Amino acid sequence: MSLQEDVTEWSCGACGGTLEIVKVGFTYMKGNFEVDLPACNGCGLVLVSEELATGKMADAERILEDK
Ligand SMILES: [Zn+2]
């Protein structure tokens, strides 16, 4: 995964600001997870690609099933 590097080449679609990786917590199927997502420095918009979100959800399901 080279998300950290890729994100520096993106800019915010809403305000044109630069993006940085932030930790975003969410609750899914009674589990709490933290994911690193690109967010805008300027307006705070958090970008979640469908591919990324689906991948993280799959990871979350795997974690839960392992218990
Ligand atoms: Zn922005």
N, CA, C, O and the ligand as a Tripos MOL2 file, in Angstrom:
@<TRIPOS>MOLECULE
protein
  269   267    68     0     0
PROTEIN
NO_CHARGES

@<TRIPOS>ATOM
      1 N           0.8430   -1.2110    0.0000 N.3       1 MET1
      2 CA          0.0000    0.0000    0.0000 C.3       1 MET1
      3 C           0.8720    1.2530    0.0000 C.2       1 MET1
      4 O           1.7650    1.4000    0.8330 O.2       1 MET1
      5 N           0.6040    2.1380   -0.9320 N.am      2 SER2
      6 CA          1.3530    3.3890   -0.9890 C.3       2 SER2
      7 C           0.3940    4.5750   -0.9220 C.2       2 SER2
      8 O           0.5920    5.5930   -1.5850 O.2       2 SER2
      9 N          -0.6310    4.4230   -0.1190 N.am      3 LEU3
     10 CA         -1.6510    5.4570    0.0030 C.3       3 LEU3
     11 C          -1.0330    6.7790    0.4390 C.2       3 LEU3
     12 O          -1.3960    7.8460   -0.0560 O.2       3 LEU3
     13 N          -0.1090    6.6890    1.3550 N.am      4 GLN4
     14 CA          0.5210    7.9000    1.8920 C.3       4 GLN4
     15 C           1.1930    8.7090    0.7860 C.2       4 GLN4
     16 O           1.1700    9.9400    0.8010 O.2       4 GLN4
     17 N           1.7870    8.0060   -0.1690 N.am      5 GLU5
     18 CA          2.4670    8.7040   -1.2600 C.3       5 GLU5
     19 C           1.4710    9.1850   -2.3010 C.2       5 GLU5
     20 O           1.5810   10.2980   -2.8160 O.2       5 GLU5
     21 N           0.5010    8.3390   -2.6050 N.am      6 ASP6
     22 CA         -0.4640    8.6850   -3.6420 C.3       6 ASP6
     23 C          -1.2460    9.9430   -3.2890 C.2       6 ASP6
     24 O          -1.5310   10.7710   -4.1540 O.2       6 ASP6
     25 N          -1.5820   10.0750   -2.0370 N.am      7 VAL7
     26 CA         -2.4990   11.1310   -1.6340 C.3       7 VAL7
     27 C          -1.8920   12.5160   -1.8100 C.2       7 VAL7
     28 O          -2.6180   13.5000   -1.9540 O.2       7 VAL7
     29 N          -0.5860   12.5950   -1.7980 N.am      8 THR8
     30 CA          0.0510   13.9070   -1.9330 C.3       8 THR8
     31 C          -0.1300   14.4740   -3.3330 C.2       8 THR8
     32 O           0.0730   15.6660   -3.5610 O.2       8 THR8
     33 N          -0.5090   13.6230   -4.2560 N.am      9 GLU9
     34 CA         -0.7090   14.0920   -5.6280 C.3       9 GLU9
     35 C          -2.1500   14.4990   -5.8740 C.2       9 GLU9
     36 O          -2.4830   14.9960   -6.9500 O.2       9 GLU9
     37 N          -2.9910   14.2950   -4.9040 N.am     10 TRP10
     38 CA         -4.3930   14.6530   -5.0570 C.3      10 TRP10
     39 C          -4.6260   16.0540   -4.5060 C.2      10 TRP10
     40 O          -3.8360   16.5790   -3.7210 O.2      10 TRP10
     41 N          -5.7250   16.6350   -4.9400 N.am     11 SER11
     42 CA         -6.1650   17.8700   -4.3170 C.3      11 SER11
     43 C          -7.6660   17.7790   -4.0970 C.2      11 SER11
     44 O          -8.3620   17.0140   -4.7640 O.2      11 SER11
     45 N          -8.1470   18.5650   -3.1600 N.am     12 CYS12
     46 CA         -9.5580   18.5220   -2.7980 C.3      12 CYS12
     47 C         -10.4240   18.9950   -3.9530 C.2      12 CYS12
     48 O         -10.1560   20.0410   -4.5440 O.2      12 CYS12
     49 N         -11.4700   18.2250   -4.2790 N.am     13 GLY13
     50 CA        -12.3590   18.6130   -5.3600 C.3      13 GLY13
     51 C         -13.2500   19.7840   -4.9890 C.2      13 GLY13
     52 O         -13.7710   20.4760   -5.8630 O.2      13 GLY13
     53 N         -13.4260   20.0070   -3.6970 N.am     14 ALA14
     54 CA        -14.3280   21.0670   -3.2530 C.3      14 ALA14
     55 C         -13.6260   22.4210   -3.1630 C.2      14 ALA14
     56 O         -14.1800   23.4340   -3.5890 O.2      14 ALA14
     57 N         -12.4120   22.4450   -2.6120 N.am     15 CYS15
     58 CA        -11.7590   23.7320   -2.3820 C.3      15 CYS15
     59 C         -10.3540   23.7820   -2.9740 C.2      15 CYS15
     60 O          -9.7160   24.8350   -2.9530 O.2      15 CYS15
     61 N          -9.8650   22.6700   -3.4980 N.am     16 GLY16
     62 CA         -8.5300   22.6630   -4.1070 C.3      16 GLY16
     63 C          -7.3980   22.5860   -3.1040 C.2      16 GLY16
     64 O          -6.2330   22.7280   -3.4730 O.2      16 GLY16
     65 N          -7.7210   22.3650   -1.8490 N.am     17 GLY17
     66 CA         -6.7050   22.2750   -0.8000 C.3      17 GLY17
     67 C          -5.9200   20.9800   -0.8980 C.2      17 GLY17
     68 O          -6.2860   20.0710   -1.6440 O.2      17 GLY17
     69 N          -4.8420   20.9080   -0.1400 N.am     18 THR18
     70 CA         -4.0350   19.6930   -0.1300 C.3      18 THR18
     71 C          -4.6330   18.6750    0.8230 C.2      18 THR18
     72 O          -5.3670   19.0170    1.7500 O.2      18 THR18
     73 N          -4.3000   17.4080    0.5710 N.am     19 LEU19
     74 CA         -4.8630   16.3320    1.3830 C.3      19 LEU19
     75 C          -3.8150   15.7790    2.3300 C.2      19 LEU19
     76 O          -2.6160   15.8120    2.0510 O.2      19 LEU19
     77 N          -4.2840   15.2800    3.4360 N.am     20 GLU20
     78 CA         -3.4030   14.5960    4.3760 C.3      20 GLU20
     79 C          -4.1400   13.3760    4.9020 C.2      20 GLU20
     80 O          -5.3690   13.3080    4.8750 O.2      20 GLU20
     81 N          -3.3510   12.4070    5.3840 N.am     21 ILE21
     82 CA         -3.9570   11.1920    5.9100 C.3      21 ILE21
     83 C          -4.3820   11.4080    7.3580 C.2      21 ILE21
     84 O          -3.5940   11.8430    8.1980 O.2      21 ILE21
     85 N          -5.6210   11.1000    7.6220 N.am     22 VAL22
     86 CA         -6.1160   11.2100    8.9910 C.3      22 VAL22
     87 C          -6.7320    9.8820    9.4130 C.2      22 VAL22
     88 O          -7.1550    9.0880    8.5730 O.2      22 VAL22
     89 N          -6.7780    9.6520   10.7070 N.am     23 LYS23
     90 CA         -7.4260    8.4490   11.2140 C.3      23 LYS23
     91 C          -8.9010    8.7540   11.4420 C.2      23 LYS23
     92 O          -9.2590    9.7280   12.1060 O.2      23 LYS23
     93 N          -9.7410    7.8990   10.8760 N.am     24 VAL24
     94 CA        -11.1800    8.0650   11.0390 C.3      24 VAL24
     95 C         -11.7320    6.8130   11.6950 C.2      24 VAL24
     96 O         -11.5240    5.7000   11.2120 O.2      24 VAL24
     97 N         -12.4250    7.0020   12.7810 N.am     25 GLY25
     98 CA        -13.0060    5.8620   13.4710 C.3      25 GLY25
     99 C         -14.4260    5.6310   13.0070 C.2      25 GLY25
    100 O         -15.1500    6.5850   12.7240 O.2      25 GLY25
    101 N         -14.8300    4.3910   12.9260 N.am     26 PHE26
    102 CA        -16.2160    4.0870   12.5920 C.3      26 PHE26
    103 C         -16.6320    2.7990   13.2690 C.2      26 PHE26
    104 O         -15.7940    1.9850   13.6570 O.2      26 PHE26
    105 N         -17.9070    2.6270   13.4040 N.am     27 THR27
    106 CA        -18.4490    1.4300   14.0430 C.3      27 THR27
    107 C         -19.1480    0.5880   12.9930 C.2      27 THR27
    108 O         -19.9570    1.0880   12.2120 O.2      27 THR27
    109 N         -18.8270   -0.6800   12.9850 N.am     28 TYR28
    110 CA        -19.4020   -1.5680   11.9940 C.3      28 TYR28
    111 C         -19.6280   -2.9280   12.6080 C.2      28 TYR28
    112 O         -18.7010   -3.5330   13.1480 O.2      28 TYR28
    113 N         -20.8270   -3.4030   12.5330 N.am     29 MET29
    114 CA        -21.1720   -4.7130   13.0910 C.3      29 MET29
    115 C         -20.6700   -4.8650   14.5280 C.2      29 MET29
    116 O         -20.0240   -5.8520   14.8780 O.2      29 MET29
    117 N         -20.9840   -3.8600   15.3480 N.am     30 LYS30
    118 CA        -20.6560   -3.8640   16.7790 C.3      30 LYS30
    119 C         -19.1520   -3.8010   17.0460 C.2      30 LYS30
    120 O         -18.7120   -3.9760   18.1820 O.2      30 LYS30
    121 N         -18.3730   -3.5530   16.0070 N.am     31 GLY31
    122 CA        -16.9320   -3.4160   16.1990 C.3      31 GLY31
    123 C         -16.5070   -1.9930   15.9190 C.2      31 GLY31
    124 O         -17.1020   -1.3090   15.0860 O.2      31 GLY31
    125 N         -15.4780   -1.5510   16.6150 N.am     32 ASN32
    126 CA        -14.9430   -0.2240   16.3570 C.3      32 ASN32
    127 C         -13.6490   -0.3520   15.5710 C.2      32 ASN32
    128 O         -12.7620   -1.1240   15.9380 O.2      32 ASN32
    129 N         -13.5480    0.4070   14.4910 N.am     33 PHE33
    130 CA        -12.3740    0.3150   13.6280 C.3      33 PHE33
    131 C         -11.8260    1.7050   13.3630 C.2      33 PHE33
    132 O         -12.5410    2.7050   13.4070 O.2      33 PHE33
    133 N         -10.5520    1.7290   13.0890 N.am     34 GLU34
    134 CA         -9.9170    2.9850   12.7270 C.3      34 GLU34
    135 C          -9.2570    2.7960   11.3760 C.2      34 GLU34
    136 O          -8.5000    1.8460   11.1750 O.2      34 GLU34
    137 N          -9.5400    3.6930   10.4540 N.am     35 VAL35
    138 CA         -8.9400    3.5910    9.1330 C.3      35 VAL35
    139 C          -8.2400    4.9000    8.7980 C.2      35 VAL35
    140 O          -8.6360    5.9700    9.2590 O.2      35 VAL35
    141 N          -7.2000    4.7970    7.9930 N.am     36 ASP36
    142 CA         -6.5010    5.9890    7.5140 C.3      36 ASP36
    143 C          -7.1360    6.4370    6.2100 C.2      36 ASP36
    144 O          -7.1800    5.6820    5.2380 O.2      36 ASP36
    145 N          -7.6210    7.6530    6.1940 N.am     37 LEU37
    146 CA         -8.2710    8.1700    5.0000 C.3      37 LEU37
    147 C          -7.7130    9.5480    4.6610 C.2      37 LEU37
    148 O          -7.3180   10.3040    5.5490 O.2      37 LEU37
    149 N          -7.6840    9.8640    3.3770 N.am     38 PRO38
    150 CA         -7.2430   11.2010    2.9860 C.3      38 PRO38
    151 C          -8.3010   12.2470    3.2930 C.2      38 PRO38
    152 O          -9.4670   12.0860    2.9320 O.2      38 PRO38
    153 N          -7.8970   13.3110    3.9540 N.am     39 ALA39
    154 CA         -8.8190   14.3950    4.2700 C.3      39 ALA39
    155 C          -8.2030   15.7180    3.8460 C.2      39 ALA39
    156 O          -6.9820   15.8670    3.8000 O.2      39 ALA39
    157 N          -9.0680   16.6740    3.5380 N.am     40 CYS40
    158 CA         -8.6110   17.9700    3.0570 C.3      40 CYS40
    159 C          -8.1450   18.8420    4.2140 C.2      40 CYS40
    160 O          -8.8010   18.9320    5.2510 O.2      40 CYS40
    161 N          -6.9970   19.4820    4.0120 N.am     41 ASN41
    162 CA         -6.4880   20.4230    5.0030 C.3      41 ASN41
    163 C          -7.3560   21.6650    5.1050 C.2      41 ASN41
    164 O          -7.4720   22.2720    6.1700 O.2      41 ASN41
    165 N          -7.9680   22.0400    3.9770 N.am     42 GLY42
    166 CA         -8.6890   23.3050    3.9130 C.3      42 GLY42
    167 C         -10.0900   23.2300    4.4770 C.2      42 GLY42
    168 O         -10.4420   24.0020    5.3690 O.2      42 GLY42
    169 N         -10.9080   22.2960    3.9630 N.am     43 CYS43
    170 CA        -12.3190   22.2750    4.3400 C.3      43 CYS43
    171 C         -12.6740   21.0480    5.1740 C.2      43 CYS43
    172 O         -13.8000   20.9380    5.6600 O.2      43 CYS43
    173 N         -11.7290   20.1270    5.3460 N.am     44 GLY44
    174 CA        -11.9880   18.9930    6.2150 C.3      44 GLY44
    175 C         -12.7200   17.8450    5.5570 C.2      44 GLY44
    176 O         -13.0720   16.8630    6.2110 O.2      44 GLY44
    177 N         -12.9490   17.9710    4.2490 N.am     45 LEU45
    178 CA        -13.6250   16.9090    3.5200 C.3      45 LEU45
    179 C         -12.8210   15.6100    3.5820 C.2      45 LEU45
    180 O         -11.6230   15.6080    3.2980 O.2      45 LEU45
    181 N         -13.4680   14.5200    3.9490 N.am     46 VAL46
    182 CA        -12.8100   13.2230    3.9790 C.3      46 VAL46
    183 C         -13.1690   12.4570    2.7280 C.2      46 VAL46
    184 O         -14.3450   12.3030    2.3970 O.2      46 VAL46
    185 N         -12.1590   11.9800    2.0370 N.am     47 LEU47
    186 CA        -12.3950   11.2750    0.7850 C.3      47 LEU47
    187 C         -12.3900    9.7780    1.0330 C.2      47 LEU47
    188 O         -11.4240    9.2300    1.5640 O.2      47 LEU47
    189 N         -13.4640    9.1280    0.6500 N.am     48 VAL48
    190 CA        -13.5540    7.6830    0.7690 C.3      48 VAL48
    191 C         -13.9130    7.1120   -0.5890 C.2      48 VAL48
    192 O         -15.0340    7.2850   -1.0680 O.2      48 VAL48
    193 N         -12.9750    6.4420   -1.1970 N.am     49 SER49
    194 CA        -13.2910    5.7950   -2.4680 C.3      49 SER49
    195 C         -14.0800    4.5290   -2.1910 C.2      49 SER49
    196 O         -13.9250    3.8940   -1.1480 O.2      49 SER49
    197 N         -14.9200    4.1780   -3.1340 N.am     50 GLU50
    198 CA        -15.7440    2.9910   -2.9310 C.3      50 GLU50
    199 C         -14.8680    1.7510   -2.7730 C.2      50 GLU50
    200 O         -15.1540    0.8530   -1.9810 O.2      50 GLU50
    201 N         -13.7920    1.7360   -3.5560 N.am     51 GLU51
    202 CA        -12.8750    0.5990   -3.5040 C.3      51 GLU51
    203 C         -12.2340    0.4860   -2.1240 C.2      51 GLU51
    204 O         -12.1420   -0.5990   -1.5500 O.2      51 GLU51
    205 N         -11.7980    1.6250   -1.6090 N.am     52 LEU52
    206 CA        -11.1570    1.6380   -0.2970 C.3      52 LEU52
    207 C         -12.1390    1.2250    0.7820 C.2      52 LEU52
    208 O         -11.8300    0.3920    1.6340 O.2      52 LEU52
    209 N         -13.3340    1.8190    0.7390 N.am     53 ALA53
    210 CA        -14.3450    1.5300    1.7520 C.3      53 ALA53
    211 C         -14.7190    0.0520    1.7250 C.2      53 ALA53
    212 O         -14.8490   -0.5800    2.7740 O.2      53 ALA53
    213 N         -14.8890   -0.4950    0.5280 N.am     54 THR54
    214 CA        -15.2560   -1.9010    0.3960 C.3      54 THR54
    215 C         -14.1430   -2.7860    0.9340 C.2      54 THR54
    216 O         -14.4060   -3.7800    1.6110 O.2      54 THR54
    217 N         -12.9100   -2.4300    0.6360 N.am     55 GLY55
    218 CA        -11.7700   -3.2050    1.1220 C.3      55 GLY55
    219 C         -11.6910   -3.1870    2.6310 C.2      55 GLY55
    220 O         -11.4470   -4.2170    3.2600 O.2      55 GLY55
    221 N         -11.8990   -2.0070    3.2210 N.am     56 LYS56
    222 CA        -11.8320   -1.8930    4.6750 C.3      56 LYS56
    223 C         -12.9580   -2.6770    5.3230 C.2      56 LYS56
    224 O         -12.7580   -3.3180    6.3550 O.2      56 LYS56
    225 N         -14.1330   -2.6300    4.7270 N.am     57 MET57
    226 CA        -15.2600   -3.3740    5.2690 C.3      57 MET57
    227 C         -14.9750   -4.8740    5.2140 C.2      57 MET57
    228 O         -15.3170   -5.6150    6.1350 O.2      57 MET57
    229 N         -14.3500   -5.3030    4.1350 N.am     58 ALA58
    230 CA        -14.0010   -6.7180    4.0140 C.3      58 ALA58
    231 C         -13.0070   -7.0970    5.1070 C.2      58 ALA58
    232 O         -13.1030   -8.1720    5.6990 O.2      58 ALA58
    233 N         -12.0530   -6.2060    5.3670 N.am     59 ASP59
    234 CA        -11.0890   -6.4530    6.4390 C.3      59 ASP59
    235 C         -11.8090   -6.5560    7.7740 C.2      59 ASP59
    236 O         -11.5230   -7.4370    8.5840 O.2      59 ASP59
    237 N         -12.7480   -5.6420    7.9910 N.am     60 ALA60
    238 CA        -13.4780   -5.6180    9.2500 C.3      60 ALA60
    239 C         -14.2530   -6.9140    9.4430 C.2      60 ALA60
    240 O         -14.2680   -7.4860   10.5330 O.2      60 ALA60
    241 N         -14.8930   -7.3670    8.3780 N.am     61 GLU61
    242 CA        -15.6650   -8.6010    8.4750 C.3      61 GLU61
    243 C         -14.7530   -9.7790    8.7910 C.2      61 GLU61
    244 O         -15.1160  -10.6790    9.5480 O.2      61 GLU61
    245 N         -13.5680   -9.7570    8.2000 N.am     62 ARG62
    246 CA        -12.6230  -10.8480    8.4400 C.3      62 ARG62
    247 C         -12.1940  -10.8540    9.8990 C.2      62 ARG62
    248 O         -12.0910  -11.9090   10.5250 O.2      62 ARG62
    249 N         -11.9440   -9.6580   10.4350 N.am     63 ILE63
    250 CA        -11.5200   -9.5480   11.8280 C.3      63 ILE63
    251 C         -12.6040  -10.1130   12.7520 C.2      63 ILE63
    252 O         -12.3190  -10.8550   13.6910 O.2      63 ILE63
    253 N         -13.8470   -9.7430   12.4600 N.am     64 LEU64
    254 CA        -14.9460  -10.1930   13.2970 C.3      64 LEU64
    255 C         -15.1340  -11.7020   13.1980 C.2      64 LEU64
    256 O         -15.4080  -12.3720   14.1940 O.2      64 LEU64
    257 N         -14.9850  -12.2180   12.0020 N.am     65 GLU65
    258 CA        -15.1930  -13.6570   11.8110 C.3      65 GLU65
    259 C         -14.1030  -14.4880   12.4820 C.2      65 GLU65
    260 O         -14.3240  -15.6450   12.8410 O.2      65 GLU65
    261 N         -12.9310  -13.8910   12.6470 N.am     66 ASP66
    262 CA        -11.8230  -14.6100   13.2740 C.3      66 ASP66
    263 C         -12.0150  -14.8150   14.7580 C.2      66 ASP66
    264 O         -11.3610  -15.6630   15.3660 O.2      66 ASP66
    265 N         -12.9290  -14.0270   15.3550 N.am     67 LYS67
    266 CA        -13.0990  -14.1090   16.8030 C.3      67 LYS67
    267 C         -13.8120  -15.3880   17.2160 C.2      67 LYS67
    268 O         -14.0360  -15.6140   18.4060 O.2      67 LYS67
    269 ZN        -11.2520   21.0160    0.6590 Zn       68 ZN68
@<TRIPOS>BOND
     1     1     2 1
     2     2     3 1
     3     3     4 2
     4     3     5 am
     5     5     6 1
     6     6     7 1
     7     7     8 2
     8     7     9 am
     9     9    10 1
    10    10    11 1
    11    11    12 2
    12    11    13 am
    13    13    14 1
    14    14    15 1
    15    15    16 2
    16    15    17 am
    17    17    18 1
    18    18    19 1
    19    19    20 2
    20    19    21 am
    21    21    22 1
    22    22    23 1
    23    23    24 2
    24    23    25 am
    25    25    26 1
    26    26    27 1
    27    27    28 2
    28    27    29 am
    29    29    30 1
    30    30    31 1
    31    31    32 2
    32    31    33 am
    33    33    34 1
    34    34    35 1
    35    35    36 2
    36    35    37 am
    37    37    38 1
    38    38    39 1
    39    39    40 2
    40    39    41 am
    41    41    42 1
    42    42    43 1
    43    43    44 2
    44    43    45 am
    45    45    46 1
    46    46    47 1
    47    47    48 2
    48    47    49 am
    49    49    50 1
    50    50    51 1
    51    51    52 2
    52    51    53 am
    53    53    54 1
    54    54    55 1
    55    55    56 2
    56    55    57 am
    57    57    58 1
    58    58    59 1
    59    59    60 2
    60    59    61 am
    61    61    62 1
    62    62    63 1
    63    63    64 2
    64    63    65 am
    65    65    66 1
    66    66    67 1
    67    67    68 2
    68    67    69 am
    69    69    70 1
    70    70    71 1
    71    71    72 2
    72    71    73 am
    73    73    74 1
    74    74    75 1
    75    75    76 2
    76    75    77 am
    77    77    78 1
    78    78    79 1
    79    79    80 2
    80    79    81 am
    81    81    82 1
    82    82    83 1
    83    83    84 2
    84    83    85 am
    85    85    86 1
    86    86    87 1
    87    87    88 2
    88    87    89 am
    89    89    90 1
    90    90    91 1
    91    91    92 2
    92    91    93 am
    93    93    94 1
    94    94    95 1
    95    95    96 2
    96    95    97 am
    97    97    98 1
    98    98    99 1
    99    99   100 2
   100    99   101 am
   101   101   102 1
   102   102   103 1
   103   103   104 2
   104   103   105 am
   105   105   106 1
   106   106   107 1
   107   107   108 2
   108   107   109 am
   109   109   110 1
   110   110   111 1
   111   111   112 2
   112   111   113 am
   113   113   114 1
   114   114   115 1
   115   115   116 2
   116   115   117 am
   117   117   118 1
   118   118   119 1
   119   119   120 2
   120   119   121 am
   121   121   122 1
   122   122   123 1
   123   123   124 2
   124   123   125 am
   125   125   126 1
   126   126   127 1
   127   127   128 2
   128   127   129 am
   129   129   130 1
   130   130   131 1
   131   131   132 2
   132   131   133 am
   133   133   134 1
   134   134   135 1
   135   135   136 2
   136   135   137 am
   137   137   138 1
   138   138   139 1
   139   139   140 2
   140   139   141 am
   141   141   142 1
   142   142   143 1
   143   143   144 2
   144   143   145 am
   145   145   146 1
   146   146   147 1
   147   147   148 2
   148   147   149 am
   149   149   150 1
   150   150   151 1
   151   151   152 2
   152   151   153 am
   153   153   154 1
   154   154   155 1
   155   155   156 2
   156   155   157 am
   157   157   158 1
   158   158   159 1
   159   159   160 2
   160   159   161 am
   161   161   162 1
   162   162   163 1
   163   163   164 2
   164   163   165 am
   165   165   166 1
   166   166   167 1
   167   167   168 2
   168   167   169 am
   169   169   170 1
   170   170   171 1
   171   171   172 2
   172   171   173 am
   173   173   174 1
   174   174   175 1
   175   175   176 2
   176   175   177 am
   177   177   178 1
   178   178   179 1
   179   179   180 2
   180   179   181 am
   181   181   182 1
   182   182   183 1
   183   183   184 2
   184   183   185 am
   185   185   186 1
   186   186   187 1
   187   187   188 2
   188   187   189 am
   189   189   190 1
   190   190   191 1
   191   191   192 2
   192   191   193 am
   193   193   194 1
   194   194   195 1
   195   195   196 2
   196   195   197 am
   197   197   198 1
   198   198   199 1
   199   199   200 2
   200   199   201 am
   201   201   202 1
   202   202   203 1
   203   203   204 2
   204   203   205 am
   205   205   206 1
   206   206   207 1
   207   207   208 2
   208   207   209 am
   209   209   210 1
   210   210   211 1
   211   211   212 2
   212   211   213 am
   213   213   214 1
   214   214   215 1
   215   215   216 2
   216   215   217 am
   217   217   218 1
   218   218   219 1
   219   219   220 2
   220   219   221 am
   221   221   222 1
   222   222   223 1
   223   223   224 2
   224   223   225 am
   225   225   226 1
   226   226   227 1
   227   227   228 2
   228   227   229 am
   229   229   230 1
   230   230   231 1
   231   231   232 2
   232   231   233 am
   233   233   234 1
   234   234   235 1
   235   235   236 2
   236   235   237 am
   237   237   238 1
   238   238   239 1
   239   239   240 2
   240   239   241 am
   241   241   242 1
   242   242   243 1
   243   243   244 2
   244   243   245 am
   245   245   246 1
   246   246   247 1
   247   247   248 2
   248   247   249 am
   249   249   250 1
   250   250   251 1
   251   251   252 2
   252   251   253 am
   253   253   254 1
   254   254   255 1
   255   255   256 2
   256   255   257 am
   257   257   258 1
   258   258   259 1
   259   259   260 2
   260   259   261 am
   261   261   262 1
   262   262   263 1
   263   263   264 2
   264   263   265 am
   265   265   266 1
   266   266   267 1
   267   267   268 2
@<TRIPOS>SUBSTRUCTURE
     1 MET1         2 RESIDUE 1 A MET
     2 SER2         6 RESIDUE 1 A SER
     3 LEU3        10 RESIDUE 1 A LEU
     4 GLN4        14 RESIDUE 1 A GLN
     5 GLU5        18 RESIDUE 1 A GLU
     6 ASP6        22 RESIDUE 1 A ASP
     7 VAL7        26 RESIDUE 1 A VAL
     8 THR8        30 RESIDUE 1 A THR
     9 GLU9        34 RESIDUE 1 A GLU
    10 TRP10       38 RESIDUE 1 A TRP
    11 SER11       42 RESIDUE 1 A SER
    12 CYS12       46 RESIDUE 1 A CYS
    13 GLY13       50 RESIDUE 1 A GLY
    14 ALA14       54 RESIDUE 1 A ALA
    15 CYS15       58 RESIDUE 1 A CYS
    16 GLY16       62 RESIDUE 1 A GLY
    17 GLY17       66 RESIDUE 1 A GLY
    18 THR18       70 RESIDUE 1 A THR
    19 LEU19       74 RESIDUE 1 A LEU
    20 GLU20       78 RESIDUE 1 A GLU
    21 ILE21       82 RESIDUE 1 A ILE
    22 VAL22       86 RESIDUE 1 A VAL
    23 LYS23       90 RESIDUE 1 A LYS
    24 VAL24       94 RESIDUE 1 A VAL
    25 GLY25       98 RESIDUE 1 A GLY
    26 PHE26      102 RESIDUE 1 A PHE
    27 THR27      106 RESIDUE 1 A THR
    28 TYR28      110 RESIDUE 1 A TYR
    29 MET29      114 RESIDUE 1 A MET
    30 LYS30      118 RESIDUE 1 A LYS
    31 GLY31      122 RESIDUE 1 A GLY
    32 ASN32      126 RESIDUE 1 A ASN
    33 PHE33      130 RESIDUE 1 A PHE
    34 GLU34      134 RESIDUE 1 A GLU
    35 VAL35      138 RESIDUE 1 A VAL
    36 ASP36      142 RESIDUE 1 A ASP
    37 LEU37      146 RESIDUE 1 A LEU
    38 PRO38      150 RESIDUE 1 A PRO
    39 ALA39      154 RESIDUE 1 A ALA
    40 CYS40      158 RESIDUE 1 A CYS
    41 ASN41      162 RESIDUE 1 A ASN
    42 GLY42      166 RESIDUE 1 A GLY
    43 CYS43      170 RESIDUE 1 A CYS
    44 GLY44      174 RESIDUE 1 A GLY
    45 LEU45      178 RESIDUE 1 A LEU
    46 VAL46      182 RESIDUE 1 A VAL
    47 LEU47      186 RESIDUE 1 A LEU
    48 VAL48      190 RESIDUE 1 A VAL
    49 SER49      194 RESIDUE 1 A SER
    50 GLU50      198 RESIDUE 1 A GLU
    51 GLU51      202 RESIDUE 1 A GLU
    52 LEU52      206 RESIDUE 1 A LEU
    53 ALA53      210 RESIDUE 1 A ALA
    54 THR54      214 RESIDUE 1 A THR
    55 GLY55      218 RESIDUE 1 A GLY
    56 LYS56      222 RESIDUE 1 A LYS
    57 MET57      226 RESIDUE 1 A MET
    58 ALA58      230 RESIDUE 1 A ALA
    59 ASP59      234 RESIDUE 1 A ASP
    60 ALA60      238 RESIDUE 1 A ALA
    61 GLU61      242 RESIDUE 1 A GLU
    62 ARG62      246 RESIDUE 1 A ARG
    63 ILE63      250 RESIDUE 1 A ILE
    64 LEU64      254 RESIDUE 1 A LEU
    65 GLU65      258 RESIDUE 1 A GLU
    66 ASP66      262 RESIDUE 1 A ASP
    67 LYS67      266 RESIDUE 1 A LYS
    68 ZN68       269 GROUP 0 **** ****
